[in-house]
Amino acid sequence: MRKQYSCQVPVEIMRANNLSPLLKRNPMSIPTVVAFHYTLKDKDGTTIDSSVGGDPLFVMLGKGHIVKGLDDVLPGMNVGDKDTIIVAPDNGYGPVNTELRLKVGKAQFPPETNLKEGDQFQGSPEPGSPVFTVMKIEGDDVFIDGNHPLAGVELHFDIEVMVKRPAEPEELAHGHAHGPEGHKH
Ligand SMILES: [Zn+2]
């Protein structure tokens, strides 16, 4: 899947801004990129998601690109380290917000909507507004939930660190990590 929008800062522009020498004077400010394999389970041991068998996940640390519970722990792990990291909801996808569980009328949806349980829609067009899932339909009542599916879930991550290195200039310019073949999105 290509996300061109995030990759439109040419490296030449960054070099023209003389960013690299600045960072060399202050190497501590260069973010770390790690690649890790993960298997995510809930506290009953049921697997929710896993990278094993595919590419590891490349992440620039300290940018909030992953849940805080992992972003806090990964800087202390090295290549080859394996660990199980337990992340409470507050450092994961947040607690369940019952105010995002609503009952609405079928009439609030466009008449042509063939509403089914499991359908998802955004509550408003603003970026970052919650995605609601249709949980249940009873007559004219539609029960919707705007919580992240993993809200309130204690996350158990089995982690294996595969790569750890400073971010490269192109990654710094883009503000995110690139995969094993460099520019890959
Ligand atoms: Zn990029």
Boltz pocket constraint, residues with backbone or C-beta under 6 A from the ligand:
constraints:
  - pocket:
      binder: B
      contacts: [[A, 6], [A, 7], [A, 170], [A, 174], [A, 176], [A, 177], [A, 178], [A, 185]]
      max_distance: 6.0
